[in-house]
């Protein structure tokens, strides 16, 4: 301990700084998790509403079939009882109109069912996008690192175009990269005992080699 550094335990301030940084990362990740959960809940609710509409359309379609069957029975009865009278012509017109109405209901049902299926498919795709975005971003980062043949990532790094919106999430690549890189570093992304850290500043990504010599000396002294 010196007059310039009255810390009781050597390295204590570094430990406290690391703890504060970890707390901030945890808070950021919790906020991201809440946002993702809210989006997934919204999509789930939309999916349930679509299923309810499809069920309702199926009930209407079944009622239309029943109505058509009744019309066919009525038509047969009228033909048997009124074949020789002028009533037959009027009844035929009414029956044709009723059959046309049933056909229109059928077409509307088919159109509605098709739209419901398209909307259901789009909702499922959006949900899958939210769930798989972490894997996609990590694969992107690992691909950039794997293709760094000239070691540019260890010098000035590589500037990325991250202003693109990720479809279905409401976030840009920049927003997601920050959270994913923090988590990758926390989990020792390449299993090298945290000797290599991914740095993301602005729109630039680079690799930084950590100095572990002091830690190795401490281990040897112990």
C-alpha positions as a Markdown table, in Angstrom:
| # | Residue | x | y | z |
|---|---|---|---|---|
| 1 | Unk | 0.0 | 0.0 | 0.0 |
| 2 | Unk | 1.3 | 3.5 | -0.9 |
| 3 | Unk | 0.2 | 7.0 | -0.2 |
| 4 | Unk | -1.1 | 7.3 | -3.7 |
| 5 | Unk | -3.2 | 4.1 | -3.5 |
| 6 | Unk | -4.6 | 3.6 | 0.0 |
| 7 | Unk | -6.5 | 0.4 | -1.0 |
| 8 | Unk | -6.2 | -2.3 | 1.7 |
| 9 | Unk | -6.2 | -5.2 | -0.7 |
| 10 | Unk | -4.2 | -5.0 | -4.0 |
| 11 | Unk | -6.5 | -5.2 | -7.0 |
| 12 | Unk | -9.6 | -4.5 | -4.9 |
| 13 | Unk | -10.6 | -1.5 | -7.0 |
| 14 | Unk | -10.3 | -3.6 | -10.2 |
| 15 | Unk | -12.6 | -6.2 | -8.6 |
| 16 | Unk | -15.2 | -3.6 | -7.7 |
| 17 | Unk | -15.0 | -2.2 | -11.2 |
| 18 | Unk | -15.5 | -5.6 | -12.6 |
| 19 | Unk | -18.5 | -6.3 | -10.3 |
| 20 | Unk | -20.1 | -3.0 | -11.3 |
| 21 | Unk | -19.6 | -3.8 | -15.0 |
| 22 | Unk | -21.2 | -7.2 | -14.5 |
| 23 | Unk | -24.1 | -5.7 | -12.7 |
| 24 | Unk | -24.7 | -3.3 | -15.6 |
| 25 | Unk | -24.5 | -6.2 | -18.1 |
| 26 | Unk | -27.0 | -8.2 | -16.1 |
| 27 | Unk | -29.4 | -5.2 | -16.0 |
| 28 | Unk | -29.0 | -4.7 | -19.8 |
| 29 | Unk | -29.6 | -8.4 | -20.5 |
| 30 | Unk | -32.7 | -8.5 | -18.2 |
| 31 | Unk | -34.1 | -5.5 | -20.1 |
| 32 | Unk | -33.5 | -7.3 | -23.4 |
| 33 | Unk | -35.1 | -10.5 | -22.1 |
| 34 | Unk | -38.2 | -8.5 | -21.0 |
| 35 | Unk | -38.5 | -6.9 | -24.4 |
| 36 | Unk | -38.2 | -10.3 | -26.2 |
| 37 | Unk | -40.7 | -11.8 | -23.8 |
| 38 | Unk | -43.2 | -9.0 | -24.5 |
| 39 | Unk | -42.8 | -9.5 | -28.3 |
| 40 | Unk | -43.3 | -13.3 | -28.0 |
| 41 | Unk | -46.4 | -12.8 | -25.7 |
| 42 | Unk | -47.9 | -10.4 | -28.3 |
| 43 | Unk | -47.4 | -12.9 | -31.1 |
| 44 | Unk | -48.8 | -15.7 | -29.1 |
| 45 | Unk | -51.9 | -13.6 | -28.4 |
| 46 | Unk | -52.3 | -12.8 | -32.1 |
| 47 | Unk | -52.0 | -16.5 | -32.9 |
| 48 | Unk | -54.8 | -17.4 | -30.5 |
| 49 | Unk | -57.1 | -14.8 | -32.0 |
| 50 | Unk | -56.5 | -16.2 | -35.5 |
| 51 | Unk | -57.3 | -19.7 | -34.3 |
| 52 | Unk | -60.6 | -18.4 | -32.8 |
| 53 | Unk | -61.5 | -16.8 | -36.1 |
| 54 | Unk | -60.8 | -19.9 | -38.1 |
| 55 | Unk | -63.0 | -21.9 | -35.7 |
| 56 | Unk | -65.8 | -19.4 | -36.2 |
| 57 | Unk | -65.5 | -19.6 | -40.0 |
| 58 | Unk | -65.7 | -23.4 | -39.8 |
| 59 | Unk | -68.9 | -23.2 | -37.8 |
| 60 | Unk | -70.4 | -20.8 | -40.4 |
| 61 | Unk | -69.4 | -23.2 | -43.2 |
| 62 | Unk | -71.1 | -26.1 | -41.5 |
| 63 | Unk | -74.3 | -24.1 | -41.0 |
| 64 | Unk | -74.2 | -23.2 | -44.7 |
| 65 | Unk | -74.0 | -26.9 | -45.7 |
| 66 | Unk | -77.0 | -27.6 | -43.4 |
| 67 | Unk | -78.9 | -24.8 | -45.0 |
| 68 | Unk | -78.1 | -26.0 | -48.5 |
| 69 | Unk | -79.3 | -29.5 | -47.6 |
| 70 | Unk | -82.6 | -28.0 | -46.4 |
| 71 | Unk | -82.9 | -26.1 | -49.6 |
| 72 | Unk | -82.4 | -29.3 | -51.7 |
| 73 | Unk | -85.1 | -31.0 | -49.7 |
| 74 | Unk | -87.5 | -28.1 | -50.2 |
| 75 | Unk | -86.7 | -28.0 | -53.9 |
| 76 | Unk | -87.6 | -31.7 | -54.2 |
| 77 | Unk | -90.8 | -31.2 | -52.3 |
| 78 | Unk | -91.9 | -28.2 | -54.4 |
| 79 | Unk | -91.1 | -30.1 | -57.6 |
| 80 | Unk | -93.3 | -33.0 | -56.5 |
| 81 | Unk | -96.2 | -30.8 | -55.4 |
| 82 | Unk | -96.2 | -27.9 | -57.7 |
| 83 | Unk | -94.8 | -29.2 | -60.9 |
| 84 | Unk | -97.9 | -28.3 | -63.0 |
| 85 | Unk | -98.5 | -24.9 | -61.5 |
| 86 | Unk | -97.0 | -21.4 | -62.0 |
| 87 | Unk | -95.7 | -21.5 | -58.4 |
| 88 | Unk | -92.9 | -23.8 | -59.6 |
| 89 | Unk | -91.2 | -21.0 | -61.6 |
| 90 | Unk | -91.2 | -18.6 | -58.6 |
| 91 | Unk | -89.9 | -21.3 | -56.3 |
| 92 | Unk | -87.1 | -22.2 | -58.7 |
| 93 | Unk | -86.0 | -18.5 | -58.8 |
| 94 | Unk | -86.0 | -18.4 | -55.0 |
| 95 | Unk | -84.1 | -21.6 | -54.8 |
| 96 | Unk | -81.5 | -20.4 | -57.3 |
| 97 | Unk | -81.0 | -17.2 | -55.3 |
| 98 | Unk | -80.6 | -19.3 | -52.1 |
| 99 | Unk | -78.1 | -21.6 | -53.8 |
| 100 | Unk | -76.2 | -18.6 | -55.1 |
| 101 | Unk | -76.1 | -17.1 | -51.6 |
| 102 | Unk | -74.7 | -20.4 | -50.2 |
| 103 | Unk | -72.0 | -20.5 | -52.9 |
| 104 | Unk | -71.0 | -16.9 | -52.0 |
| 105 | Unk | -70.8 | -17.9 | -48.3 |
| 106 | Unk | -68.6 | -20.8 | -49.4 |
| 107 | Unk | -66.2 | -18.5 | -51.4 |
| 108 | Unk | -66.0 | -16.1 | -48.5 |
| 109 | Unk | -65.2 | -18.9 | -46.1 |
| 110 | Unk | -62.4 | -20.2 | -48.4 |
| 111 | Unk | -61.0 | -16.7 | -48.8 |
| 112 | Unk | -61.1 | -16.0 | -45.1 |
| 113 | Unk | -59.5 | -19.4 | -44.3 |
| 114 | Unk | -56.7 | -18.6 | -46.8 |
| 115 | Unk | -56.1 | -15.2 | -45.2 |
| 116 | Unk | -56.1 | -16.7 | -41.7 |
| 117 | Unk | -53.5 | -19.3 | -42.8 |
| 118 | Unk | -51.3 | -16.6 | -44.3 |
| 119 | Unk | -51.5 | -14.5 | -41.2 |
| 120 | Unk | -50.9 | -17.5 | -39.0 |
| 121 | Unk | -47.8 | -18.4 | -41.0 |
| 122 | Unk | -46.5 | -14.8 | -40.8 |
| 123 | Unk | -47.0 | -14.8 | -37.1 |
| 124 | Unk | -45.1 | -18.1 | -36.7 |
| 125 | Unk | -42.3 | -16.8 | -38.8 |
| 126 | Unk | -42.0 | -13.6 | -36.7 |
| 127 | Unk | -42.0 | -15.7 | -33.5 |
| 128 | Unk | -39.3 | -18.0 | -34.9 |
| 129 | Unk | -37.2 | -14.9 | -35.8 |
| 130 | Unk | -37.3 | -13.6 | -32.3 |
| 131 | Unk | -36.3 | -17.0 | -30.9 |
| 132 | Unk | -33.5 | -17.6 | -33.3 |
| 133 | Unk | -32.0 | -14.2 | -33.6 |
| 134 | Unk | -29.3 | -14.9 | -30.9 |
| 135 | Unk | -28.0 | -17.8 | -32.8 |
| 136 | Unk | -28.0 | -15.9 | -36.1 |
| 137 | Unk | -26.0 | -13.0 | -34.6 |
| 138 | Unk | -23.5 | -15.3 | -32.9 |
| 139 | Unk | -22.9 | -17.1 | -36.2 |
| 140 | Unk | -22.4 | -13.8 | -37.9 |
| 141 | Unk | -19.7 | -12.8 | -35.3 |
| 142 | Unk | -18.0 | -16.2 | -35.5 |
| 143 | Unk | -18.0 | -16.1 | -39.3 |
| 144 | Unk | -16.3 | -12.6 | -39.2 |
| 145 | Unk | -13.6 | -13.9 | -36.8 |
| 146 | Unk | -13.1 | -17.1 | -38.8 |
| 147 | Unk | -12.5 | -15.2 | -42.0 |
| 148 | Unk | -10.1 | -12.7 | -40.5 |
| 149 | Unk | -7.1 | -14.0 | -42.5 |
| 150 | Unk | -5.0 | -10.9 | -42.2 |
| 151 | Unk | -5.5 | -10.3 | -38.5 |
| 152 | Unk | -7.4 | -7.1 | -39.0 |
| 153 | Unk | -9.5 | -7.7 | -36.0 |
| 154 | Unk | -6.4 | -7.6 | -33.7 |
| 155 | Unk | -5.4 | -4.2 | -35.1 |
| 156 | Unk | -8.0 | -1.5 | -35.9 |
| 157 | Unk | -10.8 | -4.0 | -36.2 |
| 158 | Unk | -13.5 | -4.1 | -38.9 |
| 159 | Unk | -16.3 | -1.6 | -39.3 |
| 160 | Unk | -19.7 | -3.1 | -39.8 |
| 161 | Unk | -22.9 | -1.8 | -41.3 |
| 162 | Unk | -25.3 | -2.4 | -38.4 |
| 163 | Unk | -28.1 | 0.0 | -39.1 |
| 164 | Unk | -30.3 | -2.6 | -40.7 |
| 165 | Unk | -33.5 | -3.5 | -38.9 |
| 166 | Unk | -34.0 | -7.2 | -38.0 |
| 167 | Unk | -37.4 | -8.1 | -39.4 |
| 168 | Unk | -40.0 | -8.9 | -36.8 |
| 169 | Unk | -38.0 | -7.7 | -33.7 |
| 170 | Unk | -38.1 | -3.9 | -33.8 |
| 171 | Unk | -34.3 | -3.8 | -33.2 |
| 172 | Unk | -31.3 | -3.0 | -35.4 |
| 173 | Unk | -28.3 | -5.3 | -35.7 |
| 174 | Unk | -26.4 | -2.7 | -33.6 |
| 175 | Unk | -28.8 | -3.1 | -30.7 |
| 176 | Unk | -28.6 | -6.8 | -30.7 |
| 177 | Unk | -24.8 | -7.0 | -31.3 |
| 178 | Unk | -24.1 | -5.2 | -28.1 |
| 179 | Unk | -26.0 | -7.6 | -25.9 |
| 180 | Unk | -24.8 | -10.7 | -27.7 |
| 181 | Unk | -21.1 | -9.7 | -27.6 |
| 182 | Unk | -21.4 | -9.0 | -23.8 |
| 183 | Unk | -22.9 | -12.4 | -23.2 |
| 184 | Unk | -20.4 | -14.2 | -25.4 |
| 185 | Unk | -17.5 | -12.6 | -23.5 |
| 186 | Unk | -19.2 | -13.5 | -20.2 |
| 187 | Unk | -19.4 | -17.1 | -21.3 |
| 188 | Unk | -15.8 | -17.3 | -22.6 |
| 189 | Unk | -16.9 | -17.5 | -26.2 |
| 190 | Unk | -13.9 | -19.5 | -27.5 |
| 191 | Unk | -13.1 | -21.3 | -24.2 |
| 192 | Unk | -9.6 | -19.8 | -23.9 |
| 193 | Unk | -10.0 | -18.8 | -20.2 |
| 194 | Unk | -11.1 | -15.3 | -21.2 |
| 195 | Unk | -7.7 | -14.5 | -22.9 |
| 196 | Unk | -9.5 | -13.1 | -25.9 |
| 197 | Unk | -12.2 | -10.5 | -25.6 |
| 198 | Unk | -14.5 | -9.3 | -28.4 |
| 199 | Unk | -14.7 | -5.5 | -28.3 |
| 200 | Unk | -17.6 | -3.7 | -30.0 |
| 201 | Unk | -17.4 | 0.1 | -30.1 |
| 202 | Unk | -19.6 | 2.2 | -32.4 |
| 203 | Unk | -19.9 | 0.1 | -35.5 |
| 204 | Unk | -16.5 | -1.4 | -35.2 |
| 205 | Unk | -15.7 | -4.9 | -33.9 |
| 206 | Unk | -12.2 | -6.1 | -32.9 |
| 207 | Unk | -10.4 | -8.7 | -30.8 |
| 208 | Unk | -8.3 | -7.9 | -27.7 |
| 209 | Unk | -5.8 | -10.2 | -26.1 |
| 210 | Unk | -5.9 | -9.9 | -22.3 |
| 211 | Unk | -2.7 | -9.8 | -20.3 |
| 212 | Unk | -2.8 | -12.9 | -18.1 |
| 213 | Unk | 0.9 | -12.9 | -17.1 |
| 214 | Unk | 0.2 | -11.3 | -13.7 |
| 215 | Unk | -2.4 | -14.0 | -13.0 |
| 216 | Unk | 0.0 | -16.8 | -14.0 |
| 217 | Unk | 2.7 | -15.3 | -11.7 |
| 218 | Unk | 0.2 | -15.2 | -8.9 |
| 219 | Unk | -0.6 | -18.8 | -9.4 |
| 220 | Unk | 3.0 | -19.8 | -9.4 |
| 221 | Unk | 3.7 | -17.8 | -6.2 |
| 222 | Unk | 0.8 | -19.6 | -4.5 |
